[in-house]
Amino acid sequence: AMAVKESREVVIEASPKEILDVVADVERTPEWSPQYQSAEVLERFDDGRPHKVVMKVKAAGITDEQTIEYTWADTWVSWTLIKAGQLRSQDGKYTLTPDGDKTKLRFDIAIDLAVPLPGFVVKRTMKGALESATDGLRKQVLKVKKG
C-alpha cells in the first residue's frame, strides 16, 4: 500500500468561523474542490454541523465513494475515513490561526491507498487535492463572504 502525507498553508481574509462555515457546507464542496462530485450528509451534530458524510470522489481516473466522519472545534476541523473502496485510510485536518482580520489555515492530509498507482500519478493527484483544499477553499470563502 502507498501511504502519503502532505501539508499546505494559505492565508484567508476571513475569520475561522467564516472558514469553518464554508467547510461545514459539505454539499457545496464540489463547487470549490473538483475531485468531489457529490457530498451527502448522513448524520449531523446538534448544532447542524455534519458528523458523517458520504462523498463521491473522482481522482487519478478512479471513482470512489467515501464515508467520512468529522470532528469540529472553534479553530480546527478534522476528519477520518470510515469506509471507501480505493482508500485504506484518510485523515485530514484544517488548523486555523487567527491573525488580525485574516486567518492562517494549515491543511494536513494522510492517505493510505488500497490500490497501487504510479508515483507520479499519486504526486499529481495530491498536488491538485492540496491546491483545492487551500486555494480553492480560500476562493470559496471570499465568494461566500462577498455574497
DSSP file with accessible surface (Angstrom, degrees, kcal/mol):
  #  RESIDUE AA STRUCTURE BP1 BP2  ACC     N-H-->O    O-->H-N    N-H-->O    O-->H-N    TCO  KAPPA ALPHA  PHI   PSI    X-CA   Y-CA   Z-CA
    1    1 A A              0   0  100      0, 0.0     2,-0.6     0, 0.0   113,-0.1   0.000 360.0 360.0 360.0 157.3    0.0    0.0    0.0
    2    2 A M  E     -A  113   0A  66    111,-0.9   111,-2.8   113,-0.2     2,-0.5  -0.926 360.0-166.2-111.8 115.5    1.0    3.6   -0.5
    3    3 A A  E     -A  112   0A  82     -2,-0.6     2,-0.4   109,-0.2   109,-0.2  -0.861   9.2-174.3 -98.5 133.2    0.9    6.0    2.4
    4    4 A V  E     -A  111   0A  21    107,-3.1   107,-2.9    -2,-0.5     2,-0.4  -0.995   7.6-172.4-130.5 132.4    1.2    9.7    1.6
    5    5 A K  E     +A  110   0A 178     -2,-0.4     2,-0.3   105,-0.2   105,-0.2  -0.995  15.8 159.9-126.0 129.9    1.4   12.6    4.0
    6    6 A E  E     -A  109   0A  80    103,-2.6   103,-2.6    -2,-0.4     2,-0.3  -0.976  15.8-170.4-143.0 158.0    1.2   16.2    2.9
    7    7 A S  E     -A  108   0A  50     -2,-0.3     2,-0.3   101,-0.2   101,-0.2  -0.986   3.8-179.5-146.9 158.0    0.5   19.7    4.3
    8    8 A R  E     -A  107   0A  80     99,-2.0    99,-3.0    -2,-0.3     2,-0.3  -0.984  12.3-147.4-154.8 147.4    0.0   23.1    2.8
    9    9 A E  E     +A  106   0A  92     -2,-0.3     2,-0.3    97,-0.2    97,-0.2  -0.878  16.0 171.5-121.2 152.4   -0.7   26.6    4.2
   10   10 A V  E     -A  105   0A  20     95,-2.2    95,-3.2    -2,-0.3     2,-0.5  -0.981  28.7-127.1-151.9 151.1   -2.7   29.6    3.0
   11   11 A V  E     -A  104   0A  63     -2,-0.3     2,-0.4    93,-0.2    93,-0.2  -0.897  25.3-165.0-102.2 131.1   -3.8   32.9    4.4
   12   12 A I  E     -A  103   0A   0     91,-2.9    91,-2.5    -2,-0.5     2,-2.3  -0.969  23.5-132.4-119.9 132.0   -7.5   33.6    4.1
   13   13 A E  S    S+     0   0   65     -2,-0.4     2,-0.3    89,-0.2    89,-0.2  -0.442  80.1  76.6 -81.6  67.7   -9.0   37.1    4.6
   14   14 A A  S    S-     0   0    1     -2,-2.3    -2,-0.2    89,-0.1   128,-0.0  -0.966  85.0 -88.9-163.8 168.6  -11.8   35.8    6.8
   15   15 A S     >  -     0   0   46     -2,-0.3     4,-2.1     1,-0.1     5,-0.2  -0.473  39.9-109.3 -84.9 159.6  -12.4   34.6   10.4
   16   16 A P  H  > S+     0   0   21      0, 0.0     4,-3.1     0, 0.0     5,-0.2   0.909 120.9  53.3 -53.0 -40.0  -12.0   31.0   11.5
   17   17 A K  H  > S+     0   0  129      1,-0.2     4,-2.6     2,-0.2     5,-0.2   0.924 106.8  50.3 -63.8 -43.2  -15.8   30.8   11.9
   18   18 A E  H  > S+     0   0   70      2,-0.2     4,-1.2     1,-0.2    -1,-0.2   0.893 114.2  45.9 -61.5 -37.7  -16.4   32.1    8.3
   19   19 A I  H  X S+     0   0    1     -4,-2.1     4,-2.2     2,-0.2     3,-0.4   0.945 112.4  48.9 -70.2 -46.6  -13.9   29.5    7.0
   20   20 A L  H  X S+     0   0    3     -4,-3.1     4,-2.8     1,-0.2    -2,-0.2   0.859 106.1  58.4 -63.4 -33.9  -15.4   26.6    9.1
   21   21 A D  H  X S+     0   0   62     -4,-2.6     4,-1.0    -5,-0.2    -1,-0.2   0.885 107.2  47.3 -62.3 -37.3  -18.9   27.5    7.9
   22   22 A V  H  < S+     0   0   10     -4,-1.2     3,-0.4    -3,-0.4    -2,-0.2   0.919 112.8  48.0 -70.0 -41.7  -17.8   27.0    4.3
   23   23 A V  H  < S+     0   0    7     -4,-2.2    -2,-0.2     1,-0.2    -1,-0.2   0.910 109.7  54.5 -62.8 -38.8  -16.1   23.7    5.1
   24   24 A A  H  < S+     0   0   13     -4,-2.8     2,-2.4     1,-0.2     3,-0.2   0.744  87.9  78.9 -69.4 -22.4  -19.3   22.6    7.0
   25   25 A D    ><  +     0   0   61     -4,-1.0     3,-2.0    -3,-0.4     4,-0.2  -0.398  63.0 164.4 -81.8  63.4  -21.4   23.3    3.9
   26   26 A V  G >   +     0   0    0     -2,-2.4     3,-2.0     1,-0.3    -1,-0.2   0.781  60.5  68.4 -61.3 -30.0  -20.2   20.0    2.6
   27   27 A E  G 3  S+     0   0   86      1,-0.3    -1,-0.3    -3,-0.2    12,-0.2   0.778 101.4  50.2 -60.5 -23.5  -22.9   19.7   -0.1
   28   28 A R  G X> S+     0   0   82     -3,-2.0     3,-2.0     1,-0.2     4,-0.6   0.442  78.0 103.4 -93.9   1.3  -21.2   22.6   -1.9
   29   29 A T  H X> S+     0   0    8     -3,-2.0     4,-2.2     1,-0.3     3,-1.7   0.865  72.0  63.4 -51.2 -41.8  -17.7   21.1   -1.7
   30   30 A P  H 34 S+     0   0   41      0, 0.0    -1,-0.3     0, 0.0    -2,-0.1   0.770  92.8  65.9 -58.3 -21.5  -17.8   20.1   -5.4
   31   31 A E  H <4 S+     0   0  103     -3,-2.0    -2,-0.2     1,-0.2    -3,-0.1   0.813 119.3  19.0 -67.0 -31.0  -18.1   23.9   -6.3
   32   32 A W  H << S+     0   0   25     -3,-1.7    -1,-0.2    -4,-0.6    -3,-0.1   0.504 123.8  54.5-120.2  -6.2  -14.5   24.5   -5.0
   33   33 A S    ><  -     0   0    4     -4,-2.2     3,-2.3    -5,-0.2    -1,-0.2  -0.841  65.7-165.0-131.2  94.3  -12.9   21.1   -4.9
   34   34 A P  T 3  S+     0   0  103      0, 0.0    -1,-0.1     0, 0.0    24,-0.1   0.696  81.9  66.1 -60.4 -21.2  -13.2   19.5   -8.4
   35   35 A Q  T 3  S+     0   0   34     93,-0.1    23,-3.0    22,-0.1     2,-0.6   0.727  87.7  82.0 -74.0 -15.1  -12.3   15.9   -7.3
   36   36 A Y  E <   +B   57   0A  37     -3,-2.3    21,-0.2    21,-0.2    -3,-0.2  -0.783  53.0 177.9 -90.5 124.0  -15.6   15.8   -5.3
   37   37 A Q  E     -     0   0A 104     19,-3.2     2,-0.3    -2,-0.6    20,-0.2   0.803  67.4 -10.4 -93.0 -33.7  -18.6   15.0   -7.5
   38   38 A S  E     -B   56   0A  47     18,-1.2    18,-2.3     2,-0.0    -1,-0.4  -0.984  54.3-160.2-159.8 158.5  -21.2   15.0   -4.7
   39   39 A A  E     -B   55   0A  12     -2,-0.3     2,-0.4   -12,-0.2    16,-0.2  -0.986   7.6-173.8-145.3 134.4  -21.5   15.1   -0.9
   40   40 A E  E     -B   54   0A 121     14,-2.5    14,-2.8    -2,-0.3     2,-0.5  -0.997  23.1-129.8-133.9 128.6  -24.4   14.0    1.2
   41   41 A V  E     +B   53   0A  25     -2,-0.4    12,-0.3    12,-0.2     3,-0.1  -0.663  23.6 177.2 -79.6 124.6  -24.8   14.4    4.9
   42   42 A L  E    S+     0   0A  92     10,-3.0     2,-0.3    -2,-0.5    11,-0.2   0.797  70.8  11.0 -92.3 -38.0  -25.8   11.2    6.7
   43   43 A E  E     -B   52   0A  89      9,-1.8     8,-3.1     0, 0.0     9,-1.5  -0.998  66.3-158.3-143.4 143.9  -25.7   12.4   10.2
   44   44 A R  E     -B   50   0A 121     -2,-0.3     2,-0.1     6,-0.3     5,-0.1  -0.881  20.4-119.0-120.0 154.5  -25.4   15.9   11.8
   45   45 A F    >   -     0   0   73      4,-3.1     3,-2.2    -2,-0.3     6,-0.1  -0.378  44.3 -95.5 -76.4 169.1  -24.4   17.1   15.2
   46   46 A D  T 3  S+     0   0  182      1,-0.3    -1,-0.1     2,-0.1    -2,-0.0   0.803 126.1  56.9 -57.5 -31.3  -26.9   19.0   17.4
   47   47 A D  T 3  S-     0   0  116      2,-0.1    -1,-0.3     1,-0.1    -2,-0.0   0.410 121.5-106.4 -84.3   4.3  -25.5   22.3   16.1
   48   48 A G  S <  S+     0   0   33     -3,-2.2    -2,-0.1     1,-0.3     3,-0.1   0.264  75.6 136.1  94.3 -12.9  -26.2   21.3   12.5
   49   49 A R        -     0   0   41      1,-0.1    -4,-3.1    -5,-0.1    -1,-0.3  -0.408  65.1 -97.1 -68.0 145.5  -22.5   20.7   11.6
   50   50 A P  E     +B   44   0A   1      0, 0.0    -6,-0.3     0, 0.0     3,-0.1  -0.370  41.2 174.2 -67.2 138.6  -22.0   17.5    9.6
   51   51 A H  E    S+     0   0A  37     -8,-3.1    19,-2.9     1,-0.4     2,-0.4   0.768  72.5  19.8-104.9 -58.0  -20.9   14.4   11.5
   52   52 A K  E    S+BC  43  69A  56     -9,-1.5   -10,-3.0    17,-0.2    -9,-1.8  -0.964  71.7 176.7-120.0 134.4  -21.0   11.6    8.9
   53   53 A V  E     -BC  41  68A   0     15,-2.6    15,-3.2    -2,-0.4     2,-0.5  -0.984  21.4-147.1-135.9 139.7  -20.9   12.4    5.2
   54   54 A V  E     -BC  40  67A  19    -14,-2.8   -14,-2.5    -2,-0.4     2,-0.4  -0.945  23.5-172.1-108.2 130.0  -20.7   10.2    2.1
   55   55 A M  E     -BC  39  66A   3     11,-3.1    11,-3.1    -2,-0.5     2,-0.6  -0.968  21.7-142.0-124.0 140.2  -18.8   11.7   -0.8
   56   56 A K  E     -BC  38  65A  93    -18,-2.3   -19,-3.2    -2,-0.4   -18,-1.2  -0.896  29.6-172.3 -98.2 126.2  -18.3   10.6   -4.4
   57   57 A V  E     -BC  36  64A  11      7,-3.1     7,-3.0    -2,-0.6     2,-0.5  -0.939  18.2-169.6-124.2 138.1  -14.8   11.3   -5.5
   58   58 A K  E     + C   0  63A 106    -23,-3.0     2,-0.3    -2,-0.4     5,-0.2  -0.966  27.0 144.6-127.1 115.6  -13.1   11.1   -8.9
   59   59 A A  E >   + C   0  62A  32      3,-2.4     3,-2.3    -2,-0.5    -2,-0.1  -0.993  63.5   6.6-149.4 143.8   -9.3   11.4   -8.9
   60   60 A A  T 3  S-     0   0   36     -2,-0.3     3,-0.1     1,-0.3    -1,-0.1   0.835 129.2 -60.1  53.6  34.1   -6.5    9.8  -10.9
   61   61 A G  T 3  S+     0   0   70      1,-0.2     2,-0.5    -3,-0.0    -1,-0.3   0.540 114.4 115.6  76.7   5.0   -9.1    8.2  -13.1
   62   62 A I  E <   -C   59   0A  41     -3,-2.3    -3,-2.4     2,-0.0     2,-0.4  -0.913  53.1-152.5-112.4 132.2  -10.6    6.3  -10.2
   63   63 A T  E     +C   58   0A  74     -2,-0.5     2,-0.3    -5,-0.2    -5,-0.2  -0.861  24.2 171.3-100.4 136.2  -14.1    6.9   -8.9
   64   64 A D  E     -C   57   0A  18     -7,-3.0    -7,-3.1    -2,-0.4     2,-0.5  -0.969  31.5-138.3-142.4 156.1  -14.7    6.1   -5.3
   65   65 A E  E     -C   56   0A  96     -2,-0.3    20,-0.6    -9,-0.2     2,-0.4  -0.985  27.9-171.4-115.8 124.4  -17.4    6.5   -2.6
   66   66 A Q  E     -CD  55  84A  12    -11,-3.1   -11,-3.1    -2,-0.5     2,-0.5  -0.966  16.9-153.3-123.5 131.7  -16.0    7.6    0.7
   67   67 A T  E     -CD  54  83A  13     16,-3.1    15,-3.3    -2,-0.4    16,-1.3  -0.924  23.6-170.8-103.5 125.3  -17.8    7.8    4.1
   68   68 A I  E     -CD  53  81A   1    -15,-3.2   -15,-2.6    -2,-0.5     2,-0.5  -0.906  16.5-150.2-122.3 142.8  -16.1   10.4    6.3
   69   69 A E  E     -CD  52  80A  61     11,-2.9    11,-2.1    -2,-0.4     2,-0.3  -0.963  18.2-153.1-116.2 128.1  -16.6   11.3   10.0
   70   70 A Y  E     - D   0  79A  14    -19,-2.9     2,-0.4    -2,-0.5     9,-0.2  -0.731  11.7-164.4-102.4 149.9  -15.9   14.9   11.1
   71   71 A T  E     - D   0  78A  72      7,-2.7     7,-2.6    -2,-0.3     2,-0.4  -1.000  18.0-158.8-128.8 130.1  -14.9   16.4   14.4
   72   72 A W  E     + D   0  77A  38     -2,-0.4     2,-0.2     5,-0.2     5,-0.2  -0.873  18.8 160.6-116.3 143.0  -15.3   20.2   14.9
   73   73 A A        -     0   0   26      3,-2.3     3,-0.2    -2,-0.4    -2,-0.0  -0.815  52.8 -93.0-140.5-177.3  -13.8   22.8   17.2
   74   74 A D  S    S+     0   0  144     -2,-0.2   -54,-0.1     1,-0.2     3,-0.1   0.822 121.7  22.1 -71.6 -31.8  -13.5   26.6   17.2
   75   75 A T  S    S+     0   0   61      1,-0.1    21,-3.2   -55,-0.0     2,-0.3   0.193 126.2  32.0-124.3  15.4  -10.2   26.7   15.5
   76   76 A W  E     - E   0  95A  78     19,-0.2    -3,-2.3    -3,-0.2     2,-0.3  -0.988  49.8-160.9-160.1 160.8   -9.9   23.4   13.7
   77   77 A V  E     -DE  72  94A   0     17,-1.8    17,-2.8    -2,-0.3     2,-0.3  -0.982  15.7-174.7-140.4 137.8  -11.9   20.6   12.0
   78   78 A S  E     -DE  71  93A  31     -7,-2.6    -7,-2.7    -2,-0.3     2,-0.3  -0.916   1.9-168.4-128.9 160.2  -10.6   17.1   11.4
   79   79 A W  E     -DE  70  92A  20     13,-2.5    13,-2.3    -2,-0.3     2,-0.3  -0.990   4.2-164.5-146.6 154.3  -12.0   14.1    9.6
   80   80 A T  E     -DE  69  91A  52    -11,-2.1   -11,-2.9    -2,-0.3     2,-0.4  -0.979  28.9-106.9-139.3 150.8  -11.3   10.4    9.2
   81   81 A L  E     +D   68   0A  22      9,-1.8   -13,-0.2    -2,-0.3     9,-0.2  -0.617  25.7 179.9 -80.2 130.2  -12.4    7.8    6.8
   82   82 A I  E    S-     0   0A  80    -15,-3.3     2,-0.3     1,-0.4   -14,-0.2   0.830  71.6 -12.7 -91.1 -48.7  -14.9    5.3    7.9
   83   83 A K  E     +D   67   0A 140    -16,-1.3   -16,-3.1     6,-0.0    -1,-0.4  -0.993  62.8 156.2-155.4 152.0  -15.1    3.4    4.6
   84   84 A A  E     -D   66   0A  31     -2,-0.3   -18,-0.2     3,-0.3   -20,-0.0  -0.964  37.9-128.8-160.1 165.4  -14.1    3.6    1.0
   85   85 A G  S    S+     0   0   53    -20,-0.6    -1,-0.1    -2,-0.3   -19,-0.1   0.863 105.7  27.6 -86.5 -41.1  -13.4    1.4   -2.0
   86   86 A Q  S    S+     0   0   59    -21,-0.1    28,-2.5    28,-0.1    29,-0.9   0.480 111.2  68.5-105.5  -7.1  -10.0    2.7   -3.0
   87   87 A L  E     - F   0 113A  18     26,-0.3    -3,-0.3    27,-0.2    26,-0.3  -0.948  51.3-165.0-118.0 139.5   -8.5    4.1    0.2
   88   88 A R  E    S-     0   0A 142     24,-3.6     2,-0.3    -2,-0.4    25,-0.2   0.844  81.0  -9.6 -82.7 -39.4   -7.4    2.1    3.3
   89   89 A S  E     - F   0 112A  42     23,-1.5    23,-2.6    -6,-0.0    -1,-0.3  -0.990  54.8-172.8-154.7 157.8   -7.3    5.3    5.4
   90   90 A Q  E     + F   0 111A   6     -2,-0.3    -9,-1.8    21,-0.2     2,-0.4  -0.895   5.1 178.8-153.7 124.4   -7.6    9.0    5.2
   91   91 A D  E     +EF  80 110A  78     19,-2.6    19,-2.3    -2,-0.3     2,-0.3  -0.995  11.2 174.5-128.0 126.1   -7.1   11.6    7.9
   92   92 A G  E     -EF  79 109A   5    -13,-2.3   -13,-2.5    -2,-0.4     2,-0.3  -0.908   6.8-177.6-129.7 156.2   -7.4   15.3    7.3
   93   93 A K  E     -EF  78 108A  77     15,-2.2    15,-2.7    -2,-0.3     2,-0.5  -0.964  17.1-156.8-155.3 138.0   -7.3   18.4    9.4
   94   94 A Y  E     -EF  77 107A   8    -17,-2.8   -17,-1.8    -2,-0.3     2,-0.5  -0.980  16.1-166.9-107.4 124.7   -7.7   22.2    8.9
   95   95 A T  E     -EF  76 106A  44     11,-2.6    11,-2.5    -2,-0.5     2,-0.5  -0.966   6.8-158.0-113.2 127.5   -6.0   24.2   11.7
   96   96 A L  E     - F   0 105A   4    -21,-3.2     9,-0.2    -2,-0.5    -2,-0.0  -0.912  11.0-174.2-114.8 124.0   -6.9   27.8   11.8
   97   97 A T  E     - F   0 104A  74      7,-3.0     7,-3.2    -2,-0.5    -2,-0.0  -0.943  23.0-135.9-117.9 108.1   -4.8   30.5   13.4
   98   98 A P  E     - F   0 103A  77      0, 0.0     5,-0.3     0, 0.0     2,-0.2  -0.360  22.9-180.0 -63.3 141.6   -6.4   34.0   13.6
   99   99 A D  E >   - F   0 102A 113      3,-3.3     3,-1.9     1,-0.2     2,-0.2  -0.757  59.5 -64.4-144.3  88.5   -4.1   36.8   12.6
  100  100 A G  T 3  S-     0   0   78      1,-0.3    -1,-0.2    -2,-0.2     0, 0.0  -0.479 117.4 -17.1  65.2-127.0   -5.9   40.2   12.8
  101  101 A D  T 3  S+     0   0  129     -2,-0.2    -1,-0.3    -3,-0.1     2,-0.2   0.301 132.9  70.9 -93.4  11.8   -8.7   40.2   10.2
  102  102 A K  E <   - F   0  99A  88     -3,-1.9    -3,-3.3   -89,-0.2     2,-0.4  -0.740  69.9-142.4-117.4 170.7   -7.1   37.2    8.4
  103  103 A T  E     -AF  12  98A   1    -91,-2.5   -91,-2.9    -5,-0.3     2,-0.6  -0.999   9.4-139.4-135.9 131.8   -6.6   33.6    9.3
  104  104 A K  E     -AF  11  97A  91     -7,-3.2    -7,-3.0    -2,-0.4     2,-0.5  -0.815  25.4-161.4 -87.6 123.6   -3.7   31.3    8.7
  105  105 A L  E     -AF  10  96A   0    -95,-3.2   -95,-2.2    -2,-0.6     2,-0.5  -0.916   8.7-167.3-111.3 130.6   -5.0   28.0    7.5
  106  106 A R  E     -AF   9  95A  94    -11,-2.5   -11,-2.6    -2,-0.5     2,-0.5  -0.978   5.3-160.5-116.4 129.8   -2.9   24.8    7.6
  107  107 A F  E     -AF   8  94A  10    -99,-3.0   -99,-2.0    -2,-0.5     2,-0.4  -0.944   8.8-176.4-111.2 124.1   -4.2   21.7    5.8
  108  108 A D  E     +AF   7  93A  47    -15,-2.7   -15,-2.2    -2,-0.5     2,-0.4  -0.988   4.6 176.1-119.6 134.9   -2.8   18.3    6.8
  109  109 A I  E     -AF   6  92A  15   -103,-2.6  -103,-2.6    -2,-0.4     2,-0.4  -0.999  12.9-174.5-140.0 139.1   -3.7   15.1    5.0
  110  110 A A  E     -AF   5  91A  29    -19,-2.3   -19,-2.6    -2,-0.4     2,-0.4  -0.995  13.7-178.9-131.8 126.0   -2.6   11.5    5.3
  111  111 A I  E     -AF   4  90A  27   -107,-2.9  -107,-3.1    -2,-0.4     2,-0.5  -0.976  18.1-162.8-128.6 138.5   -3.8    8.9    2.9
  112  112 A D  E     -AF   3  89A  39    -23,-2.6   -24,-3.6    -2,-0.4   -23,-1.5  -0.968  22.0-145.3-119.5 111.3   -3.2    5.2    2.6
  113  113 A L  E     -AF   2  87A  22   -111,-2.8  -111,-0.9    -2,-0.5   -26,-0.3  -0.584  12.4-161.2 -79.1 137.6   -4.2    3.9   -0.9
  114  114 A A  S    S+     0   0   38    -28,-2.5   -27,-0.2    -2,-0.3    -1,-0.1   0.630  79.4  62.0 -86.9 -16.8   -5.7    0.4   -1.2
  115  115 A V  S    S-     0   0   36    -29,-0.9     2,-0.4  -113,-0.1  -113,-0.2  -0.895  89.7-117.2-111.9 138.5   -4.8    0.4   -4.9
  116  116 A P        +     0   0  122      0, 0.0    -2,-0.1     0, 0.0     3,-0.0  -0.596  38.7 174.8 -74.4 128.5   -1.3    0.6   -6.4
  117  117 A L        -     0   0   37     -2,-0.4     5,-0.1    -4,-0.1    -4,-0.1  -0.970  39.4 -93.0-128.9 149.4   -0.9    3.7   -8.5
  118  118 A P    >>  -     0   0   69      0, 0.0     4,-2.0     0, 0.0     3,-0.7  -0.320  37.8-118.4 -59.1 143.5    2.3    5.0  -10.2
  119  119 A G  H 3> S+     0   0   40      1,-0.2     4,-2.7     2,-0.2     5,-0.2   0.860 112.4  53.8 -51.8 -42.4    4.2    7.5   -8.0
  120  120 A F  H 3> S+     0   0  133      1,-0.2     4,-2.3     2,-0.2    -1,-0.2   0.856 107.6  51.3 -67.2 -31.1    3.8   10.4  -10.5
  121  121 A V  H <> S+     0   0   16     -3,-0.7     4,-2.6     2,-0.2    -1,-0.2   0.931 111.0  48.0 -68.7 -44.0    0.0    9.9  -10.6
  122  122 A V  H  X S+     0   0   12     -4,-2.0     4,-2.9     1,-0.2     5,-0.2   0.938 112.6  49.2 -60.7 -46.9   -0.2   10.0   -6.8
  123  123 A K  H  X S+     0   0  156     -4,-2.7     4,-2.3     1,-0.2    -2,-0.2   0.919 113.2  45.8 -58.5 -47.0    2.0   13.1   -6.7
  124  124 A R  H  X S+     0   0  157     -4,-2.3     4,-2.1     2,-0.2    -1,-0.2   0.902 114.1  48.5 -64.8 -41.7   -0.1   14.9   -9.3
  125  125 A T  H  X S+     0   0   40     -4,-2.6     4,-2.3     2,-0.2    -2,-0.2   0.920 112.4  47.9 -65.8 -43.1   -3.3   13.9   -7.7
  126  126 A M  H  X S+     0   0   12     -4,-2.9     4,-2.9     2,-0.2     5,-0.2   0.896 108.4  55.1 -65.5 -38.8   -2.2   15.1   -4.2
  127  127 A K  H  X S+     0   0  127     -4,-2.3     4,-2.2    -5,-0.2    -1,-0.2   0.938 110.5  45.7 -59.5 -45.8   -0.9   18.4   -5.7
  128  128 A G  H  X S+     0   0   30     -4,-2.1     4,-2.4     2,-0.2    -2,-0.2   0.909 113.0  49.9 -62.6 -42.1   -4.4   19.0   -7.1
  129  129 A A  H  X S+     0   0   23     -4,-2.3     4,-2.5     1,-0.2    -2,-0.2   0.910 111.2  49.0 -64.5 -41.8   -6.1   18.0   -3.8
  130  130 A L  H  X S+     0   0   13     -4,-2.9     4,-1.0     2,-0.2     5,-0.3   0.899 111.2  49.7 -65.9 -39.7   -3.8   20.3   -1.8
  131  131 A E  H  X>S+     0   0   70     -4,-2.2     5,-2.2    -5,-0.2     4,-0.9   0.923 112.8  46.6 -66.0 -43.8   -4.5   23.2   -4.1
  132  132 A S  I  <>S+     0   0   14     -4,-2.4     5,-1.4     1,-0.2    -2,-0.2   0.925 110.8  52.9 -59.4 -45.6   -8.2   22.7   -3.9
  133  133 A A  I  <5S+     0   0    7     -4,-2.5    -1,-0.2     3,-0.2    -2,-0.2   0.681 126.7  20.0 -69.5 -17.3   -8.1   22.3   -0.1
  134  134 A T  I  X5S+     0   0    0     -4,-1.0     4,-2.7    -3,-0.5    -3,-0.2   0.729 135.5  26.5-114.4 -70.0   -6.2   25.6    0.3
  135  135 A D  I  X5S+     0   0   58     -4,-0.9     4,-2.4    -5,-0.3    -3,-0.2   0.889 125.1  49.8 -65.3 -41.0   -6.5   28.0   -2.7
  136  136 A G  I  ><S+     0   0   13     -5,-2.2     4,-2.0     2,-0.2    -1,-0.2   0.923 112.8  46.7 -63.9 -44.2   -9.9   26.5   -3.8
  137  137 A L  H  ><S+     0   0    0     -5,-1.4     4,-2.8    -6,-0.3     5,-0.2   0.925 110.4  53.6 -62.7 -44.4  -11.3   26.9   -0.2
  138  138 A R  H  X S+     0   0   77     -4,-2.7     4,-2.4     1,-0.2     5,-0.2   0.938 108.6  48.9 -57.1 -46.8   -9.9   30.4    0.0
  139  139 A K  H  X S+     0   0  145     -4,-2.4     4,-2.1     1,-0.2    -1,-0.2   0.911 112.6  48.4 -59.5 -42.8  -11.7   31.4   -3.2
  140  140 A Q  H  X S+     0   0    9     -4,-2.0     4,-2.9     2,-0.2     5,-0.2   0.913 109.8  51.5 -66.0 -41.9  -15.0   29.9   -2.0
  141  141 A V  H  X S+     0   0    3     -4,-2.8     4,-2.6     1,-0.2    -2,-0.2   0.937 112.5  46.1 -60.2 -45.2  -14.7   31.6    1.4
  142  142 A L  H  X S+     0   0   48     -4,-2.4     4,-2.0    -5,-0.2    -1,-0.2   0.878 112.5  50.9 -67.6 -34.7  -14.2   35.0   -0.3
  143  143 A K  H  X S+     0   0  109     -4,-2.1     4,-1.3    -5,-0.2    -2,-0.2   0.940 112.9  44.9 -66.2 -46.2  -17.0   34.3   -2.7
  144  144 A V  H  < S+     0   0   64     -4,-2.9    -2,-0.2     1,-0.2    -1,-0.2   0.898 111.9  53.5 -65.0 -40.2  -19.4   33.4    0.1
  145  145 A K  H  < S+     0   0  106     -4,-2.6    -1,-0.2    -5,-0.2    -2,-0.2   0.889 107.7  49.9 -62.0 -41.0  -18.3   36.4    2.2
  146  146 A K  H  <        0   0  187     -4,-2.0    -1,-0.2    -5,-0.2    -2,-0.2   0.783 360.0 360.0 -67.8 -28.6  -19.0   38.8   -0.7
  147  147 A G     <        0   0  101     -4,-1.3    -3,-0.2    -3,-0.2    -2,-0.1   0.783 360.0 360.0  87.3 360.0  -22.5   37.3   -1.1
